[in-house]
Amino acid sequence: MLRELCRRSGVCRAAARGVTTAVALPRWSGDIIAATLQLRCAVGLQRQQRRGHRTIAADGAKMIEFHFKLRDGSRKTVSVPEGTTVLEAAHANQVDLEGACEASLACSTCHVLLPQDVYDSYEEPTEKEEDLLDLAPCLTATSRLSCQVVVDERMAGKEV
């Protein structure tokens, strides 16, 4: 079963062996899609933690205030340390923004729309991010994955 999961998810067996305790191996073929996604996410998270890619704001970091436009049209103002990702800011402030892959760049559930000036001030999305954004609903020219946007002065006072 592990061989089939690795084939479907594109994850090598050596990497998969390290996370199989976190992934429920399917009992029947209908569960293979869910297990494949779990495997991708678990391996991606393991790689991210090993490489130290998770953004953690430095002690004494400057607080940046910006706004989330919620689904009901209301606005929620948040203040987070500089260096936090937009996804982390959402989760820390109880904003309903999903991050199914836990910031491992394996899904598009944390898709957000940035103001044009903020979008232009950040570096271009990577090819991997663009590929995932193609799967996101309501894609716009200023769409980004919130797990890839780090909060800094460019976000101050802006609405996401």
C-alpha positions as CSV (number, residue, x, y, z in Angstrom):
1,M,0.0,0.0,0.0
2,L,2.9,2.4,0.8
3,R,4.3,1.8,-2.7
4,E,0.9,2.8,-4.3
5,L,0.6,5.9,-2.1
6,C,4.1,7.0,-3.0
7,R,3.4,6.5,-6.7
8,R,0.2,8.5,-6.6
9,S,1.6,11.3,-4.4
10,G,5.0,11.7,-6.0
11,V,6.7,11.2,-2.6
12,C,9.7,8.9,-2.5
13,R,9.4,5.8,-0.2
14,A,12.4,6.9,1.9
15,A,10.6,10.2,2.8
16,A,7.3,8.4,3.3
17,R,8.7,5.9,5.7
18,G,9.6,8.7,8.1
19,V,6.0,9.9,8.4
20,T,3.9,6.8,8.0
21,T,3.0,6.9,11.7
22,A,1.3,10.2,11.1
23,V,-0.6,8.9,8.0
24,A,-3.5,6.5,8.3
25,L,-2.9,3.9,5.6
26,P,-6.1,3.1,3.7
27,R,-8.0,-0.1,4.2
28,W,-9.6,0.1,0.8
29,S,-9.0,1.9,-2.5
30,G,-11.6,4.6,-1.8
31,D,-9.5,6.0,1.0
32,I,-6.4,6.3,-1.2
33,I,-7.0,9.9,-2.2
34,A,-7.3,11.1,1.4
35,A,-4.2,9.1,2.4
36,T,-2.3,10.5,-0.6
37,L,-3.1,14.1,0.4
38,Q,-2.1,13.2,4.1
39,L,1.2,11.8,2.9
40,R,2.0,14.8,0.8
41,C,1.2,17.2,3.6
42,A,3.1,15.2,6.3
43,V,6.2,14.9,4.1
44,G,6.0,18.6,3.2
45,L,5.7,19.6,6.8
46,Q,8.5,17.4,7.8
47,R,10.8,18.9,5.1
48,Q,9.7,22.4,6.1
49,Q,10.5,21.8,9.7
50,R,13.8,20.2,8.9
51,R,14.9,23.1,6.7
52,G,13.6,25.7,9.1
53,H,11.3,27.5,6.7
54,R,8.6,28.2,9.2
55,T,8.5,31.9,9.9
56,I,8.8,32.8,13.5
57,A,8.8,36.4,14.4
58,A,11.9,37.6,16.3
59,D,11.6,38.7,19.9
60,G,10.9,42.4,20.1
61,A,9.7,42.5,16.5
62,K,7.8,45.5,15.4
63,M,4.0,45.0,15.5
64,I,2.2,45.5,12.2
65,E,-1.5,46.3,12.0
66,F,-3.5,45.3,9.0
67,H,-7.1,44.2,8.2
68,F,-8.8,41.1,7.0
69,K,-12.0,41.5,4.9
70,L,-14.2,38.7,6.1
71,R,-16.6,36.6,4.0
72,D,-19.6,38.5,5.4
73,G,-18.1,41.8,4.3
74,S,-17.0,43.0,7.7
75,R,-13.5,43.9,8.6
76,K,-11.2,42.6,11.3
77,T,-8.2,44.5,12.4
78,V,-5.2,42.5,13.6
79,S,-1.8,43.3,14.9
80,V,1.0,40.8,14.5
81,P,4.8,40.8,14.9
82,E,6.7,41.6,11.7
83,G,7.9,38.3,10.1
84,T,4.6,36.5,10.7
85,T,2.9,35.0,7.6
86,V,-0.6,36.2,6.7
87,L,-1.8,32.7,7.4
88,E,-0.3,32.6,10.8
89,A,-1.8,36.0,11.5
90,A,-5.2,34.8,10.5
91,H,-5.0,31.7,12.8
92,A,-3.6,33.7,15.7
93,N,-6.5,36.1,15.5
94,Q,-9.4,33.6,14.9
95,V,-9.9,34.7,11.2
96,D,-11.5,31.9,9.2
97,L,-8.8,31.1,6.8
98,E,-8.0,27.5,6.1
99,G,-4.5,26.1,5.7
100,A,-5.0,22.5,5.0
101,C,-1.4,21.6,4.3
102,E,-0.1,23.6,7.3
103,A,2.0,26.0,5.1
104,S,3.9,23.2,3.3
105,L,2.9,24.6,-0.1
106,A,0.8,21.6,-1.1
107,C,-2.6,23.1,-1.5
108,S,-4.4,26.4,-2.2
109,T,-6.8,26.6,0.7
110,C,-5.1,29.7,2.1
111,H,-5.7,31.8,-1.0
112,V,-6.1,35.5,-0.4
113,L,-6.5,38.6,-2.5
114,L,-3.9,41.4,-1.9
115,P,-4.4,45.1,-2.8
116,Q,-2.6,45.9,-6.0
117,D,0.1,48.1,-4.4
118,V,0.9,45.4,-1.8
119,Y,1.0,42.7,-4.5
120,D,3.4,44.7,-6.6
121,S,5.7,45.4,-3.6
122,Y,6.3,41.7,-2.9
123,E,8.5,39.4,-5.0
124,E,6.8,37.3,-7.7
125,P,5.1,34.1,-6.6
126,T,7.2,31.0,-7.2
127,E,6.3,28.6,-10.0
128,K,5.0,26.1,-7.4
129,E,2.8,28.8,-5.8
130,E,1.5,29.8,-9.2
131,D,0.6,26.2,-10.1
132,L,-1.3,25.9,-6.8
133,L,-3.1,29.2,-7.3
134,D,-4.3,27.8,-10.7
135,L,-6.4,25.4,-8.6
136,A,-7.9,28.2,-6.4
137,P,-11.5,29.4,-6.9
138,C,-12.0,33.1,-7.7
139,L,-8.4,33.6,-8.8
140,T,-7.5,37.3,-9.5
141,A,-4.4,39.1,-10.8
142,T,-3.4,39.8,-7.2
143,S,-4.0,36.4,-5.7
144,R,-1.4,34.9,-3.4
145,L,-1.2,32.0,-0.9
146,S,-1.2,33.6,2.5
147,C,1.3,31.0,3.8
148,Q,3.9,32.6,1.4
149,V,3.3,36.3,2.3
150,V,5.3,37.5,5.2
151,V,3.9,40.5,7.1
152,D,6.1,43.6,7.1
153,E,5.8,47.4,6.7
154,R,4.2,46.9,3.2
155,M,1.1,45.4,4.9
156,A,0.6,48.2,7.5
157,G,-2.9,49.5,7.3
158,K,-3.8,47.4,4.2
159,E,-6.8,45.1,3.8
160,V,-6.4,41.4,2.8
